[in-house]
């Protein structure tokens, strides 16, 4: 049989993204025969680095861009050769106040500069004191949740007993807008806090479903700190380290293997794929789906229905710059762009943009965030670094898939134009003046909307989390009888488990879906 070395395996992993590789590494290390099947001609899924612009050797993180939820425990247990660097700046948020350009700076290690920045913005120490109290409470909450992410699920009741009751109510029982409005007064400060609730999630901050609360929680609990770190070598370095770990342990990895069918029974599953020339089928005791649950159902012969298909919300733009642009505030761009640079993300701006998008129109002034990873890791710009080149990544929020349905290319172009205009509001020179060009004169700008993500990565609706995020614990009435249920990776079929972002506690570049699926398999072998 071409490609696969066996006709039967203990485990077949469908999808070679970072979660699938994580699962394969754990399972192969435990002695289980493991096969990974990847549809594309390379592994990594959204966690890849590649040259985006012809003739220029900068290796950009094409889709996902930072690491937060990947537990240090997983890095240690798998012996990953991976360096994650802290950014010296946590965030910088430019604003026009009383006719003057100012910037709210939050350092990675908050010191006098952060305090004075809050004072310059608000003319008081009160807002910074509120900021410190809020994030002290959030971090205490995160430190209780984070260790459970790599353990069997606890119940909501058990988790509630571990944390501050006031924070449980604020983060889990009431819309996030309430605690933000109770704790903070300033429009910009409120917005900076709120942005973690709408990254890749189209929701109003008052949404009674609390999907915004769940998104916020996932963005602040990683390793108990919520810190978003830069992988040295780009996101592809994460995939590279996991691929080596899986291969070193004995897992087989096949690319160009598009799975077409998973036929599951009481004693396992048959997994079929096509390699571009012919079809193949192998048997497995367990099949792990490192794909969106909606897609997994189709491969298992179900019709999930278009009405249940996830729908993403984001505008991702990669820029390659010849230099960082100067700021109207006069602040040092190398400090401002070294962390998360907030654009039009005041609390009122987020609400206005959501209302426009919910009404079916592009936000007039799109909210978004900028990240300059090359300030933390200059290896990603290659030889261009000697010329002062920098990368810049923009992630726009409140950009739901529905906005781009009618004319994807034209609306994408307009969304990019508006995003750049919002950025330019705070720059002393147009951003486009700093953008490098290819040999044929094309600007080094790469933009992706949900439709592009679905086309490139087979994520339904371009939803980067494979669907709305769930609470990272079980409900009080949830069945936790089987290992798959206990680890949050169960499907309706015992032999098929979730191991991607759509698993409970999946989402973002975390490896949690893969780790937890592997633990469930090991408990059942």
N, C-alpha and C positions, 0 to 999 in steps of 0.2 A: 504494500500500500504506500503510495507516494506521500511523503511528508511525515505522517505519524508513524511511529515505530511499532505500535501495538494495535491490536484490534479491540482491546478493552483496557480501561484505566480505572483507577479508584475514583478519580475526579477529572472532569472536563470543565474548564473555565471558558465561558463564552464572552469574549471581549478582553482585549489586552491593554485596557487602561490601567492607571496606577493601582486601582483597587484589585483588579484581576491579578496583577503581578504580585501584589502583597499577599493575596490568598495563596497563590501558587508557591511563593517562597516559604510560607509557613507550612503548607501541606507537604511539600517535597522534603523539607527539613525533617518532618516527622516520619518520613519513609513511605508516603503514599505516592503511587504513580500518578503524575499530574500532567495534563495537556492543556495548553492555553491556545485558543483559536481567535485570531484577530482578523477582522474584515479588511482593514487597510493594509498598505504595504509596509507599515511600521507600527510599533506599539506605542502606548502612551496616551492615546485618546486626546483629551484636552491639555494634558501636561506635556507639551512638546516645545522644543526650541528649533527654529529654522531661519535661514535667511529669508527675509520678506521682500527684499528689493534687489532686482538684478544688478550684479556687478559690485554689490556692497556686502562685506563679510560680517555685518552685525547679525548676531543670533538672537532673534526676538522670541519672547514667550508669546506664541501666537494666540492662545485662548486664555487659559488660567494664568495667573501672574504672581501670586504671593502664596505663602504657606502659613496657615494658622493652626489648623486642627490636627495636623500630623503629630501624634504623640511621640515624645522623646523615647518612650518605652519601645515603640515599634522600630525606631531608628536603631536603638541599642540592641534589641533582640535579633534583628535581622542583620546586624553588622553593616549597616548601610554606609558607604563611603560618600557622605553628603554633608556639606557645610551650609547651615542656615545662618545668615547674618542679620543682626538687628539694625534697623534704620536709626540714625542719630536723631531724626525728627519724627515725632509721632504724627503730627498734622500741622498744616498751615492753612488758614482760611482768610483770604483777602476780603475786605469790605470797605464800602464808602460810608463814612460817618461824618455828618455835619460838613460835607464838602471836602473832607480829607480822606486820603487813602491810607488805610491801616491794615495790619494783618494779625490775626490771632494765631500765635505760635504756641504749640504744645510740644515740649521736648520729650524725647524717649525717657530720659531721667529728668523729671520735672525739677526745675530750679528757679533762680531769681528771674531768668528771662521769661519763663512761662507766667509767673506771677505778674510781672510788670506788663506783659502783653495783655493779660486779662484786664488789668487796671487801665491801660491805654484805650482799650475798646469800650469799657463800661464805666470808667471814672469811679470805680469802687473795687474793694477787695471781696465784696459779698459773693459775686458770681464765681470767682475762683474757689472760695471756701465751699460753695455748694457743689462745684465740680469735684473737689477733693472728697467730699463726703459721699457723693453719689458713686464714684468709681471705687472708693474703698468698700462700699457695700456690694457693688457688682463683683469685684474681685473676690470677696469673701464667698459670695454665691458660687462663682466660677470654680473656686478651689474645692467646693463640695461636689460639684457636678463632674468636673474633668476626670477624676480617677474612675468614675463609673462607666466611662465611655468604652473602656476596654475590659469590662466585666459583664456578666449577665445582667439583664435589665433589672433595675429596682422599680418598685411601683411609685406612683405619684405620692401616695401616702408616706412611703418611706423617705422619699426625697424631701417632702415638705418638712418632715421632722428634723432634717439635717440643717436646714437653712433658716435665715432670719424670716419670721412670719410676715413682716412688713414688705420685704423684698419679694417673697413668694407671691403675695397679692399683687404687687406692682408689676412683676415680670410675667406672671403665669395666669393670673385671674382677671386682670383689668387691662383695657387697651393701653399700650405703651404711652400714648399721648398724655394720659392722666399724670403719670409720675414725672414726665418731662415738664409739663406745664406747672406742676406743683413745686418742683425742685429748682427750676430755672426761670429767669425773667427775660434774658436777652434773646432776641430772635436768632442771631447767628449761633450762639452757644447751644440753644435748643436744637438747631438744625444739625450741628456737628454731632450731637449725641444721637439724633434720630437717624442719621444716614445709615448706620449699621442695620437698621430695620428694613431697608428697602433695596439692598444690594441684590440684584437678581430676583427681586420679589415685587410684583406690582400690587401695592396695597396702600390704602389710606392708613394713617397712623391711628385713626379711631376705629379701624375695622373690627367688628365684634367677633370675627372668626379668630382673631389674635395671630394670624399668620405672620404679621409684622413682628410680634413679640418673639415668635419662634426663630425668625430670621435674625433678630437682634441677639438672641441668646447664643446661637451658633457662632456669631461673629465675635463674641467676647469671652468664650469659655475655653478656648484652646490652651492646653497645658496649664490651665488654671490662671493664665494671664491674659489670654486673648490677643497676644502680640502677633502681628502679621510680619513674617520674616522673609527675607530675600534669599532664594536658593542660589548659591554661587554656581555660575555656569548656566543660569536660566532654569525654567521649569523642566527642560529636557534632562537636566542633571538628576532630578527626582526620578524620572522614568529610567534613566540609565542605571542608577544605583539599584533600583528595584529589579530591573532586568537581570543584572549581574547576580543579585541575591537569589533570584528564582532559578537561573540557569546553573549557578554554582551548587544549588541544592539538588539539582537533577530534574527540574521541570522541563518539559518540552514546550517550545513556543513556536507556533506557526503563524506567519502573516499571510495576507492574501487569501484568507480562509473565511469566506462569508457564510456564516451559519444560516441555514434555511429552515431547519426543523429540529425540534426537541420533542421526542416521543417518550413520555415518562410512564412507567408502570410501577407496580408494587416493589419490584426488586432492582430498580434503577432506571436509567434512561438511555435512549439511543440519540446521538447527536449527529446530524448530517450537515455537510457543508460542501461548497464548490470552490475549487482552487483556480477557476478560470479556464480549466481544460476538462476536468472531469469531477464527478461527485464522489464523496467519501462518507462513510458512516463508522462511528465507533460506539462501543458501549461504555457506560460509566455507572459506578454505584451512585455517584452524585454528580449533578450538573449545576454549576454555579453561574448565575446570570449577572455578569458585570455590564449590564445594559439597563436601560430604563425599564421599570416594571411594565409599562404600557407596551413596549416592544417585546418583552419576554412573553407576554400573554399571546401575542400574535405568533411567535415562534412555536408556542405550545398548542397552536390550533384554535385559540379563542378569537372572538371578535370583540375587542374591548370597547368599540364604538367611538366615533369621532368626538362625541360630547364629553368623553373622559380623557381626551388627549391633553397632556400638559401644555401650557403656553408660557414661554419665557418673556423676559423683559430686560433688555439691555442694549446699549450701543457700545461696542468695543472698538477703539481706534488706537492703532500703533503708529507712532511718529518716529522718524529718525531725524535728529536735529544736528546742525553744525555747531550750535552753541545753545545754551539756555537763554531764554528771553529775559530782558530786564523788567523789573516790576515798578509800577507807578508809586508804590509805597516806599521805594528805595531800599527795601530789605534785600538781603543777599539771596539771589536765586538758588545758590548751592545749598542754602539752609532751607528755604521755602519748599523746594521741589524734592528734598531728600526724604520726605515722608508722604503722607496723603494730603494732596493739595485740593481743598474743596472749592468747587466752582458753583455759584448760584445755589448753594445748599442751606440757605437760611430756612428756618422752620416754615415761614410763610411762603417762601419760594417753592419748597417741596410740596406744600398743599396746593399751590396754584398750578404747578406742573402736573400733579396727579389729576386735578379736576379737568385740565385740558385734555390729557391723554385718555381719561375715562370717557370724555365726550367724543373721542375719536379723532382728535387733532394733535399734531406734534406740539409739544411744549414750546411756547414762544421763546423762553429763555431756559434751555434744558439744564437741569441739575446734573452734576457729574463730579468725578474725582480724577486727579492726575497722579501718576507715580513715575518717578525717574529712577529706575532700578540701577542704571549705570553709575549713579553717584555712590551706590553701595557696593556694586560689583562691576568694575570697568572691563572685566574680561568679555562681557557680552557684546561690546562694540568692536572687538578685534583690533585690527590695525588702525581703524578710524579713531580710536581713543587718543592716539598721538596728535590728532588734528583738533581735539576738543569735542568730538562728536558725543552726543548723549541720546539715549532712548527716552521716549515719553509715552506712557500708556494712559489712555483715557477710558474710564468706565462710566457710561451714562445711565442714569436710573430713570424710571417712569417712561420707558421706551418699549411698551408691550408689542408683542408679535402682531396684533391686529392692525397697528398703524402702518405696517409695511406690506400688507396683503395686496392692495390694489396695484401698486407699481413699486416693487421692492427697490429697484435701482434708483429711481428718481427720488423716492422718499428718503432712502439712505443718504443720498447726496445732500439733500436739504437738511437732514438731521446733522450731518457732519458740519455743514456750513453754519448752522445755528450753534452747535457746540463750540466751534472755533470762535464765533462772535462773542459767546459768553466768556470764554477764556480771555479774549483780547480786551475785554472791559477792564481788566486789572493789569494789563501789560503796557510797558512804555514803548513797545515796538510790536508790530503785528507778528503773531506766531508764525505765519507763513514765510516771513522773512528769515526765520531761523530754520525752516525745514530744508533738509538736503534734497537734492534731485539726482535721479539716475542719469546714466550717460545719454539717454534720449530725452532728457528734460522733464521727466515725470516727477511730481513731488512724492516724497517718501511718506505716503499716508496709506494705511491699510485699515479699512473699516469693515466691521461685521455686525450684523443685526441677527435677531433670532432665526430668520430664514437661512442665513449663511451657516449658523451653527448646526441647524438641523441637517442641511445638505452635507456639510463637511464631516460631522461627527455622529450622525444618526441619533441625535438627542431630540426626541419628539417636541415639536413646538419651539425648539431652541432653548428649552428650559435647562439652565446650567446645573440645577439640583435634581434633574430627572422628575421633578414634581414638587409640590409644596412640601416644605420641611415639617417634620413631626417633632413633638416633644422628645427629648432624649431619655425618656423613661416610659414605662408601661402605665396604662390606665389602671385604676384600681380593680376593674372588672375583667381585665384582659387575661386570656388563657396563657399561662406560662408553664405548660406541661412538658413539651418537647424541647430538646436543646435548640432547635431552630427558633422556636418561639421565645425561649429564654434569651437568645442572643439577638433577637430582632431581625431575623433574616428569613423567616418562614414564608412560603407560598402555600397554595392550596394542595400542593403535591409534595409528599415527604422527600422525594429524591431530587427535587429542584429547589435551590435556595437563592436568595438575592445576595449579591456581594458587591453592589455598586453604590452610587450616590442615592439610589432609591430605597436602600435598606434603612431601617430605623437607625438613626445616628449617622447615616451617610450624609453626603453633601460636602462640597468644597474639596480641596486636595488634602485628604486626611488619612487615607488608608484604612479608615475604621470599618467601612463596609467589607473590605477584604479580610481584615483581621478577625472580625466577628464571625463571618461566614466560615472561616477556617476553624475557629474554635468550636463552632457548632458541629462541623463535620468530625473533628477529632473526638468530640464527646459521643458521637454516634457510631464510630467505626467498630 
